[in-house]
Amino acid sequence: MTRVLWCVGLATILTLLNQALGAELRPRIVTSFFPIYCWTVNVAGEFADVENLLPGRVDPHAYSFTTSDARK
């Protein structure tokens, strides 16, 4: 629950900064699995680029983390 609140706070701060500064650059947010991805896309809207770490139809319990995932 603490992570969710932290993510909400971060998304809110980034959105407000983006609006206040009129920045063209949007923050990049990487989520861990699909339900969090859907939620983040709906919260961030057009103010951030959201990418999901897991490919489609992959169970989070069976996923193997790679070095390219760490770079994301």
PyMOL Python script that loads the backbone (N, CA, C, O; Angstrom):
from pymol import cmd

cmd.read_pdbstr("""\
ATOM      1  N   MET A   1       0.822  -1.188   0.000  1.00  0.00           N
ATOM      2  CA  MET A   1       0.000   0.000   0.000  1.00  0.00           C
ATOM      3  C   MET A   1       0.871   1.258   0.000  1.00  0.00           C
ATOM      4  O   MET A   1       0.525   2.262  -0.622  1.00  0.00           O
ATOM      5  N   THR A   2       1.991   1.193   0.697  1.00  0.00           N
ATOM      6  CA  THR A   2       2.885   2.336   0.753  1.00  0.00           C
ATOM      7  C   THR A   2       3.447   2.647  -0.633  1.00  0.00           C
ATOM      8  O   THR A   2       3.594   3.813  -0.997  1.00  0.00           O
ATOM      9  N   ARG A   3       3.757   1.613  -1.401  1.00  0.00           N
ATOM     10  CA  ARG A   3       4.291   1.841  -2.753  1.00  0.00           C
ATOM     11  C   ARG A   3       3.259   2.507  -3.648  1.00  0.00           C
ATOM     12  O   ARG A   3       3.592   3.369  -4.462  1.00  0.00           O
ATOM     13  N   VAL A   4       2.015   2.106  -3.494  1.00  0.00           N
ATOM     14  CA  VAL A   4       0.959   2.695  -4.313  1.00  0.00           C
ATOM     15  C   VAL A   4       0.816   4.178  -3.988  1.00  0.00           C
ATOM     16  O   VAL A   4       0.714   5.008  -4.891  1.00  0.00           O
ATOM     17  N   LEU A   5       0.809   4.508  -2.707  1.00  0.00           N
ATOM     18  CA  LEU A   5       0.712   5.908  -2.308  1.00  0.00           C
ATOM     19  C   LEU A   5       1.916   6.706  -2.791  1.00  0.00           C
ATOM     20  O   LEU A   5       1.778   7.857  -3.203  1.00  0.00           O
ATOM     21  N   TRP A   6       3.086   6.099  -2.739  1.00  0.00           N
ATOM     22  CA  TRP A   6       4.296   6.764  -3.217  1.00  0.00           C
ATOM     23  C   TRP A   6       4.183   7.040  -4.715  1.00  0.00           C
ATOM     24  O   TRP A   6       4.538   8.124  -5.178  1.00  0.00           O
ATOM     25  N   CYS A   7       3.688   6.060  -5.472  1.00  0.00           N
ATOM     26  CA  CYS A   7       3.536   6.225  -6.922  1.00  0.00           C
ATOM     27  C   CYS A   7       2.511   7.307  -7.251  1.00  0.00           C
ATOM     28  O   CYS A   7       2.701   8.092  -8.180  1.00  0.00           O
ATOM     29  N   VAL A   8       1.427   7.340  -6.483  1.00  0.00           N
ATOM     30  CA  VAL A   8       0.416   8.374  -6.700  1.00  0.00           C
ATOM     31  C   VAL A   8       1.015   9.752  -6.438  1.00  0.00           C
ATOM     32  O   VAL A   8       0.807  10.681  -7.219  1.00  0.00           O
ATOM     33  N   GLY A   9       1.743   9.881  -5.363  1.00  0.00           N
ATOM     34  CA  GLY A   9       2.373  11.150  -5.041  1.00  0.00           C
ATOM     35  C   GLY A   9       3.366  11.575  -6.102  1.00  0.00           C
ATOM     36  O   GLY A   9       3.391  12.739  -6.502  1.00  0.00           O
ATOM     37  N   LEU A  10       4.180  10.646  -6.559  1.00  0.00           N
ATOM     38  CA  LEU A  10       5.168  10.953  -7.593  1.00  0.00           C
ATOM     39  C   LEU A  10       4.496  11.368  -8.896  1.00  0.00           C
ATOM     40  O   LEU A  10       4.918  12.332  -9.536  1.00  0.00           O
ATOM     41  N   ALA A  11       3.456  10.648  -9.287  1.00  0.00           N
ATOM     42  CA  ALA A  11       2.745  10.996 -10.526  1.00  0.00           C
ATOM     43  C   ALA A  11       2.104  12.376 -10.412  1.00  0.00           C
ATOM     44  O   ALA A  11       2.093  13.143 -11.374  1.00  0.00           O
ATOM     45  N   THR A  12       1.579  12.681  -9.247  1.00  0.00           N
ATOM     46  CA  THR A  12       0.966  13.995  -9.036  1.00  0.00           C
ATOM     47  C   THR A  12       2.003  15.108  -9.113  1.00  0.00           C
ATOM     48  O   THR A  12       1.776  16.135  -9.753  1.00  0.00           O
ATOM     49  N   ILE A  13       3.129  14.904  -8.465  1.00  0.00           N
ATOM     50  CA  ILE A  13       4.196  15.915  -8.482  1.00  0.00           C
ATOM     51  C   ILE A  13       4.719  16.123  -9.897  1.00  0.00           C
ATOM     52  O   ILE A  13       4.915  17.260 -10.324  1.00  0.00           O
ATOM     53  N   LEU A  14       4.946  15.040 -10.623  1.00  0.00           N
ATOM     54  CA  LEU A  14       5.446  15.168 -11.992  1.00  0.00           C
ATOM     55  C   LEU A  14       4.440  15.866 -12.890  1.00  0.00           C
ATOM     56  O   LEU A  14       4.825  16.658 -13.750  1.00  0.00           O
ATOM     57  N   THR A  15       3.178  15.589 -12.707  1.00  0.00           N
ATOM     58  CA  THR A  15       2.146  16.240 -13.502  1.00  0.00           C
ATOM     59  C   THR A  15       2.099  17.732 -13.211  1.00  0.00           C
ATOM     60  O   THR A  15       2.018  18.546 -14.131  1.00  0.00           O
ATOM     61  N   LEU A  16       2.150  18.088 -11.943  1.00  0.00           N
ATOM     62  CA  LEU A  16       2.124  19.506 -11.574  1.00  0.00           C
ATOM     63  C   LEU A  16       3.361  20.244 -12.072  1.00  0.00           C
ATOM     64  O   LEU A  16       3.260  21.379 -12.538  1.00  0.00           O
ATOM     65  N   LEU A  17       4.524  19.609 -11.975  1.00  0.00           N
ATOM     66  CA  LEU A  17       5.749  20.230 -12.485  1.00  0.00           C
ATOM     67  C   LEU A  17       5.684  20.431 -13.990  1.00  0.00           C
ATOM     68  O   LEU A  17       6.091  21.469 -14.511  1.00  0.00           O
ATOM     69  N   ASN A  18       5.178  19.443 -14.664  1.00  0.00           N
ATOM     70  CA  ASN A  18       5.062  19.518 -16.117  1.00  0.00           C
ATOM     71  C   ASN A  18       4.148  20.660 -16.519  1.00  0.00           C
ATOM     72  O   ASN A  18       4.452  21.399 -17.455  1.00  0.00           O
ATOM     73  N   GLN A  19       3.036  20.809 -15.823  1.00  0.00           N
ATOM     74  CA  GLN A  19       2.094  21.884 -16.135  1.00  0.00           C
ATOM     75  C   GLN A  19       2.683  23.245 -15.774  1.00  0.00           C
ATOM     76  O   GLN A  19       2.521  24.209 -16.522  1.00  0.00           O
ATOM     77  N   ALA A  20       3.360  23.326 -14.638  1.00  0.00           N
ATOM     78  CA  ALA A  20       3.905  24.604 -14.182  1.00  0.00           C
ATOM     79  C   ALA A  20       5.035  25.091 -15.073  1.00  0.00           C
ATOM     80  O   ALA A  20       5.133  26.285 -15.359  1.00  0.00           O
ATOM     81  N   LEU A  21       5.878  24.187 -15.505  1.00  0.00           N
ATOM     82  CA  LEU A  21       7.032  24.581 -16.306  1.00  0.00           C
ATOM     83  C   LEU A  21       6.736  24.619 -17.799  1.00  0.00           C
ATOM     84  O   LEU A  21       7.520  25.156 -18.581  1.00  0.00           O
ATOM     85  N   GLY A  22       5.606  24.049 -18.189  1.00  0.00           N
ATOM     86  CA  GLY A  22       5.276  24.000 -19.608  1.00  0.00           C
ATOM     87  C   GLY A  22       6.263  23.148 -20.371  1.00  0.00           C
ATOM     88  O   GLY A  22       6.534  23.416 -21.542  1.00  0.00           O
ATOM     89  N   ALA A  23       6.798  22.141 -19.742  1.00  0.00           N
ATOM     90  CA  ALA A  23       7.847  21.319 -20.344  1.00  0.00           C
ATOM     91  C   ALA A  23       7.292  20.470 -21.485  1.00  0.00           C
ATOM     92  O   ALA A  23       6.167  19.973 -21.432  1.00  0.00           O
ATOM     93  N   GLU A  24       8.112  20.323 -22.504  1.00  0.00           N
ATOM     94  CA  GLU A  24       7.768  19.450 -23.618  1.00  0.00           C
ATOM     95  C   GLU A  24       8.130  18.000 -23.324  1.00  0.00           C
ATOM     96  O   GLU A  24       7.527  17.080 -23.876  1.00  0.00           O
ATOM     97  N   LEU A  25       9.102  17.804 -22.465  1.00  0.00           N
ATOM     98  CA  LEU A  25       9.534  16.450 -22.131  1.00  0.00           C
ATOM     99  C   LEU A  25       8.587  15.829 -21.121  1.00  0.00           C
ATOM    100  O   LEU A  25       8.212  16.453 -20.128  1.00  0.00           O
ATOM    101  N   ARG A  26       8.212  14.601 -21.391  1.00  0.00           N
ATOM    102  CA  ARG A  26       7.335  13.892 -20.467  1.00  0.00           C
ATOM    103  C   ARG A  26       8.152  12.856 -19.720  1.00  0.00           C
ATOM    104  O   ARG A  26       9.032  12.225 -20.307  1.00  0.00           O
ATOM    105  N   PRO A  27       7.877  12.668 -18.430  1.00  0.00           N
ATOM    106  CA  PRO A  27       8.610  11.647 -17.672  1.00  0.00           C
ATOM    107  C   PRO A  27       8.260  10.255 -18.179  1.00  0.00           C
ATOM    108  O   PRO A  27       7.172  10.025 -18.707  1.00  0.00           O
ATOM    109  N   ARG A  28       9.192   9.341 -18.012  1.00  0.00           N
ATOM    110  CA  ARG A  28       9.005   7.945 -18.415  1.00  0.00           C
ATOM    111  C   ARG A  28       8.783   7.121 -17.164  1.00  0.00           C
ATOM    112  O   ARG A  28       9.603   7.153 -16.246  1.00  0.00           O
ATOM    113  N   ILE A  29       7.688   6.386 -17.115  1.00  0.00           N
ATOM    114  CA  ILE A  29       7.349   5.560 -15.962  1.00  0.00           C
ATOM    115  C   ILE A  29       7.304   4.111 -16.416  1.00  0.00           C
ATOM    116  O   ILE A  29       6.634   3.784 -17.396  1.00  0.00           O
ATOM    117  N   VAL A  30       8.014   3.242 -15.709  1.00  0.00           N
ATOM    118  CA  VAL A  30       8.022   1.813 -16.010  1.00  0.00           C
ATOM    119  C   VAL A  30       7.295   1.095 -14.881  1.00  0.00           C
ATOM    120  O   VAL A  30       7.651   1.237 -13.711  1.00  0.00           O
ATOM    121  N   THR A  31       6.276   0.325 -15.240  1.00  0.00           N
ATOM    122  CA  THR A  31       5.502  -0.406 -14.242  1.00  0.00           C
ATOM    123  C   THR A  31       5.879  -1.881 -14.253  1.00  0.00           C
ATOM    124  O   THR A  31       6.501  -2.370 -15.196  1.00  0.00           O
ATOM    125  N   SER A  32       5.496  -2.578 -13.197  1.00  0.00           N
ATOM    126  CA  SER A  32       5.929  -3.958 -13.045  1.00  0.00           C
ATOM    127  C   SER A  32       4.978  -4.977 -13.665  1.00  0.00           C
ATOM    128  O   SER A  32       5.437  -5.961 -14.244  1.00  0.00           O
ATOM    129  N   PHE A  33       3.671  -4.770 -13.560  1.00  0.00           N
ATOM    130  CA  PHE A  33       2.740  -5.723 -14.152  1.00  0.00           C
ATOM    131  C   PHE A  33       1.467  -4.997 -14.588  1.00  0.00           C
ATOM    132  O   PHE A  33       1.255  -3.836 -14.239  1.00  0.00           O
ATOM    133  N   PHE A  34       0.620  -5.695 -15.357  1.00  0.00           N
ATOM    134  CA  PHE A  34      -0.453  -5.065 -16.111  1.00  0.00           C
ATOM    135  C   PHE A  34      -1.457  -4.251 -15.288  1.00  0.00           C
ATOM    136  O   PHE A  34      -1.775  -3.136 -15.701  1.00  0.00           O
ATOM    137  N   PRO A  35      -1.976  -4.730 -14.157  1.00  0.00           N
ATOM    138  CA  PRO A  35      -2.935  -3.883 -13.428  1.00  0.00           C
ATOM    139  C   PRO A  35      -2.346  -2.538 -12.988  1.00  0.00           C
ATOM    140  O   PRO A  35      -3.033  -1.518 -13.032  1.00  0.00           O
ATOM    141  N   ILE A  36      -1.086  -2.533 -12.567  1.00  0.00           N
ATOM    142  CA  ILE A  36      -0.433  -1.282 -12.193  1.00  0.00           C
ATOM    143  C   ILE A  36      -0.214  -0.410 -13.427  1.00  0.00           C
ATOM    144  O   ILE A  36      -0.331   0.813 -13.351  1.00  0.00           O
ATOM    145  N   TYR A  37       0.100  -1.028 -14.553  1.00  0.00           N
ATOM    146  CA  TYR A  37       0.260  -0.294 -15.807  1.00  0.00           C
ATOM    147  C   TYR A  37      -1.034   0.432 -16.185  1.00  0.00           C
ATOM    148  O   TYR A  37      -1.013   1.621 -16.506  1.00  0.00           O
ATOM    149  N   CYS A  38      -2.155  -0.287 -16.146  1.00  0.00           N
ATOM    150  CA  CYS A  38      -3.445   0.318 -16.490  1.00  0.00           C
ATOM    151  C   CYS A  38      -3.771   1.489 -15.572  1.00  0.00           C
ATOM    152  O   CYS A  38      -4.219   2.541 -16.029  1.00  0.00           O
ATOM    153  N   TRP A  39      -3.546   1.305 -14.296  1.00  0.00           N
ATOM    154  CA  TRP A  39      -3.825   2.352 -13.319  1.00  0.00           C
ATOM    155  C   TRP A  39      -2.937   3.576 -13.571  1.00  0.00           C
ATOM    156  O   TRP A  39      -3.411   4.711 -13.528  1.00  0.00           O
ATOM    157  N   THR A  40      -1.652   3.338 -13.831  1.00  0.00           N
ATOM    158  CA  THR A  40      -0.709   4.432 -14.047  1.00  0.00           C
ATOM    159  C   THR A  40      -1.027   5.200 -15.320  1.00  0.00           C
ATOM    160  O   THR A  40      -0.941   6.428 -15.335  1.00  0.00           O
ATOM    161  N   VAL A  41      -1.388   4.508 -16.374  1.00  0.00           N
ATOM    162  CA  VAL A  41      -1.756   5.165 -17.632  1.00  0.00           C
ATOM    163  C   VAL A  41      -2.960   6.076 -17.407  1.00  0.00           C
ATOM    164  O   VAL A  41      -3.004   7.190 -17.929  1.00  0.00           O
ATOM    165  N   ASN A  42      -3.924   5.610 -16.639  1.00  0.00           N
ATOM    166  CA  ASN A  42      -5.113   6.422 -16.381  1.00  0.00           C
ATOM    167  C   ASN A  42      -4.811   7.616 -15.487  1.00  0.00           C
ATOM    168  O   ASN A  42      -5.421   8.672 -15.652  1.00  0.00           O
ATOM    169  N   VAL A  43      -3.890   7.475 -14.550  1.00  0.00           N
ATOM    170  CA  VAL A  43      -3.540   8.593 -13.668  1.00  0.00           C
ATOM    171  C   VAL A  43      -2.653   9.598 -14.406  1.00  0.00           C
ATOM    172  O   VAL A  43      -2.896  10.803 -14.339  1.00  0.00           O
ATOM    173  N   ALA A  44      -1.638   9.115 -15.101  1.00  0.00           N
ATOM    174  CA  ALA A  44      -0.680  10.007 -15.763  1.00  0.00           C
ATOM    175  C   ALA A  44      -1.266  10.656 -17.008  1.00  0.00           C
ATOM    176  O   ALA A  44      -0.945  11.800 -17.330  1.00  0.00           O
ATOM    177  N   GLY A  45      -2.115   9.931 -17.698  1.00  0.00           N
ATOM    178  CA  GLY A  45      -2.733  10.477 -18.901  1.00  0.00           C
ATOM    179  C   GLY A  45      -1.699  10.845 -19.946  1.00  0.00           C
ATOM    180  O   GLY A  45      -0.803  10.058 -20.250  1.00  0.00           O
ATOM    181  N   GLU A  46      -1.826  12.036 -20.489  1.00  0.00           N
ATOM    182  CA  GLU A  46      -0.928  12.493 -21.548  1.00  0.00           C
ATOM    183  C   GLU A  46       0.339  13.139 -21.003  1.00  0.00           C
ATOM    184  O   GLU A  46       1.179  13.600 -21.777  1.00  0.00           O
ATOM    185  N   PHE A  47       0.486  13.179 -19.691  1.00  0.00           N
ATOM    186  CA  PHE A  47       1.615  13.880 -19.085  1.00  0.00           C
ATOM    187  C   PHE A  47       2.843  13.001 -18.846  1.00  0.00           C
ATOM    188  O   PHE A  47       3.866  13.493 -18.371  1.00  0.00           O
ATOM    189  N   ALA A  48       2.756  11.698 -19.170  1.00  0.00           N
ATOM    190  CA  ALA A  48       3.895  10.800 -18.969  1.00  0.00           C
ATOM    191  C   ALA A  48       3.836   9.669 -19.984  1.00  0.00           C
ATOM    192  O   ALA A  48       2.768   9.307 -20.479  1.00  0.00           O
ATOM    193  N   ASP A  49       5.006   9.119 -20.282  1.00  0.00           N
ATOM    194  CA  ASP A  49       5.099   7.922 -21.113  1.00  0.00           C
ATOM    195  C   ASP A  49       5.196   6.729 -20.180  1.00  0.00           C
ATOM    196  O   ASP A  49       6.149   6.612 -19.410  1.00  0.00           O
ATOM    197  N   VAL A  50       4.209   5.842 -20.248  1.00  0.00           N
ATOM    198  CA  VAL A  50       4.153   4.692 -19.351  1.00  0.00           C
ATOM    199  C   VAL A  50       4.462   3.438 -20.153  1.00  0.00           C
ATOM    200  O   VAL A  50       3.906   3.215 -21.229  1.00  0.00           O
ATOM    201  N   GLU A  51       5.362   2.622 -19.608  1.00  0.00           N
ATOM    202  CA  GLU A  51       5.768   1.370 -20.258  1.00  0.00           C
ATOM    203  C   GLU A  51       5.668   0.246 -19.235  1.00  0.00           C
ATOM    204  O   GLU A  51       6.018   0.422 -18.068  1.00  0.00           O
ATOM    205  N   ASN A  52       5.188  -0.906 -19.681  1.00  0.00           N
ATOM    206  CA  ASN A  52       5.076  -2.055 -18.796  1.00  0.00           C
ATOM    207  C   ASN A  52       6.301  -2.944 -18.949  1.00  0.00           C
ATOM    208  O   ASN A  52       6.741  -3.210 -20.067  1.00  0.00           O
ATOM    209  N   LEU A  53       6.846  -3.400 -17.846  1.00  0.00           N
ATOM    210  CA  LEU A  53       8.050  -4.223 -17.854  1.00  0.00           C
ATOM    211  C   LEU A  53       7.777  -5.615 -18.405  1.00  0.00           C
ATOM    212  O   LEU A  53       8.579  -6.135 -19.181  1.00  0.00           O
ATOM    213  N   LEU A  54       6.675  -6.221 -18.025  1.00  0.00           N
ATOM    214  CA  LEU A  54       6.351  -7.570 -18.471  1.00  0.00           C
ATOM    215  C   LEU A  54       5.666  -7.540 -19.829  1.00  0.00           C
ATOM    216  O   LEU A  54       4.796  -6.702 -20.068  1.00  0.00           O
ATOM    217  N   PRO A  55       6.053  -8.447 -20.717  1.00  0.00           N
ATOM    218  CA  PRO A  55       5.344  -8.538 -21.996  1.00  0.00           C
ATOM    219  C   PRO A  55       3.913  -9.038 -21.767  1.00  0.00           C
ATOM    220  O   PRO A  55       3.601  -9.570 -20.702  1.00  0.00           O
ATOM    221  N   GLY A  56       3.065  -8.867 -22.752  1.00  0.00           N
ATOM    222  CA  GLY A  56       1.673  -9.302 -22.633  1.00  0.00           C
ATOM    223  C   GLY A  56       1.535 -10.798 -22.388  1.00  0.00           C
ATOM    224  O   GLY A  56       2.312 -11.601 -22.904  1.00  0.00           O
ATOM    225  N   ARG A  57       0.551 -11.152 -21.605  1.00  0.00           N
ATOM    226  CA  ARG A  57       0.203 -12.551 -21.295  1.00  0.00           C
ATOM    227  C   ARG A  57       1.330 -13.331 -20.614  1.00  0.00           C
ATOM    228  O   ARG A  57       1.464 -14.536 -20.826  1.00  0.00           O
ATOM    229  N   VAL A  58       2.127 -12.660 -19.809  1.00  0.00           N
ATOM    230  CA  VAL A  58       3.177 -13.329 -19.039  1.00  0.00           C
ATOM    231  C   VAL A  58       2.811 -13.231 -17.569  1.00  0.00           C
ATOM    232  O   VAL A  58       2.499 -12.152 -17.065  1.00  0.00           O
ATOM    233  N   ASP A  59       2.853 -14.366 -16.887  1.00  0.00           N
ATOM    234  CA  ASP A  59       2.543 -14.403 -15.463  1.00  0.00           C
ATOM    235  C   ASP A  59       3.691 -13.767 -14.676  1.00  0.00           C
ATOM    236  O   ASP A  59       4.843 -14.146 -14.883  1.00  0.00           O
ATOM    237  N   PRO A  60       3.417 -12.815 -13.783  1.00  0.00           N
ATOM    238  CA  PRO A  60       4.488 -12.175 -13.013  1.00  0.00           C
ATOM    239  C   PRO A  60       5.299 -13.163 -12.177  1.00  0.00           C
ATOM    240  O   PRO A  60       6.476 -12.926 -11.904  1.00  0.00           O
ATOM    241  N   HIS A  61       4.678 -14.260 -11.774  1.00  0.00           N
ATOM    242  CA  HIS A  61       5.385 -15.244 -10.956  1.00  0.00           C
ATOM    243  C   HIS A  61       6.355 -16.094 -11.772  1.00  0.00           C
ATOM    244  O   HIS A  61       7.283 -16.681 -11.217  1.00  0.00           O
ATOM    245  N   ALA A  62       6.148 -16.162 -13.081  1.00  0.00           N
ATOM    246  CA  ALA A  62       7.014 -16.976 -13.939  1.00  0.00           C
ATOM    247  C   ALA A  62       8.017 -16.124 -14.713  1.00  0.00           C
ATOM    248  O   ALA A  62       8.822 -16.667 -15.469  1.00  0.00           O
ATOM    249  N   TYR A  63       7.987 -14.828 -14.543  1.00  0.00           N
ATOM    250  CA  TYR A  63       8.842 -13.935 -15.320  1.00  0.00           C
ATOM    251  C   TYR A  63      10.259 -13.915 -14.768  1.00  0.00           C
ATOM    252  O   TYR A  63      10.460 -13.903 -13.553  1.00  0.00           O
ATOM    253  N   SER A  64      11.240 -13.910 -15.666  1.00  0.00           N
ATOM    254  CA  SER A  64      12.648 -13.825 -15.277  1.00  0.00           C
ATOM    255  C   SER A  64      13.175 -12.434 -15.622  1.00  0.00           C
ATOM    256  O   SER A  64      13.183 -12.037 -16.787  1.00  0.00           O
ATOM    257  N   PHE A  65      13.606 -11.711 -14.617  1.00  0.00           N
ATOM    258  CA  PHE A  65      14.138 -10.358 -14.774  1.00  0.00           C
ATOM    259  C   PHE A  65      15.457 -10.416 -15.532  1.00  0.00           C
ATOM    260  O   PHE A  65      16.302 -11.258 -15.228  1.00  0.00           O
ATOM    261  N   THR A  66      15.651  -9.537 -16.514  1.00  0.00           N
ATOM    262  CA  THR A  66      16.881  -9.526 -17.315  1.00  0.00           C
ATOM    263  C   THR A  66      17.638  -8.211 -17.096  1.00  0.00           C
ATOM    264  O   THR A  66      17.121  -7.282 -16.476  1.00  0.00           O
ATOM    265  N   THR A  67      18.858  -8.150 -17.609  1.00  0.00           N
ATOM    266  CA  THR A  67      19.654  -6.915 -17.459  1.00  0.00           C
ATOM    267  C   THR A  67      19.051  -5.773 -18.269  1.00  0.00           C
ATOM    268  O   THR A  67      19.158  -4.614 -17.868  1.00  0.00           O
ATOM    269  N   SER A  68      18.426  -6.077 -19.393  1.00  0.00           N
ATOM    270  CA  SER A  68      17.789  -5.008 -20.175  1.00  0.00           C
ATOM    271  C   SER A  68      16.586  -4.438 -19.416  1.00  0.00           C
ATOM    272  O   SER A  68      16.256  -3.262 -19.568  1.00  0.00           O
ATOM    273  N   ASP A  69      15.933  -5.270 -18.601  1.00  0.00           N
ATOM    274  CA  ASP A  69      14.850  -4.764 -17.756  1.00  0.00           C
ATOM    275  C   ASP A  69      15.382  -3.798 -16.712  1.00  0.00           C
ATOM    276  O   ASP A  69      14.730  -2.806 -16.387  1.00  0.00           O
ATOM    277  N   ALA A  70      16.546  -4.081 -16.196  1.00  0.00           N
ATOM    278  CA  ALA A  70      17.163  -3.195 -15.192  1.00  0.00           C
ATOM    279  C   ALA A  70      17.508  -1.845 -15.818  1.00  0.00           C
ATOM    280  O   ALA A  70      17.449  -0.817 -15.143  1.00  0.00           O
ATOM    281  N   ARG A  71      17.866  -1.840 -17.094  1.00  0.00           N
ATOM    282  CA  ARG A  71      18.201  -0.586 -17.764  1.00  0.00           C
ATOM    283  C   ARG A  71      16.965   0.293 -17.982  1.00  0.00           C
ATOM    284  O   ARG A  71      17.059   1.520 -18.012  1.00  0.00           O
ATOM    285  N   LYS A  72      15.823  -0.347 -18.130  1.00  0.00           N
ATOM    286  CA  LYS A  72      14.567   0.409 -18.324  1.00  0.00           C
ATOM    287  C   LYS A  72      14.308   1.223 -17.086  1.00  0.00           C
ATOM    288  O   LYS A  72      13.310   1.940 -17.017  1.00  0.00           O
TER     289      LYS A  72
END
""", "prot")
cmd.dss("prot")
cmd.show_as("cartoon", "prot")
cmd.util.cbc("prot")
cmd.orient("prot")
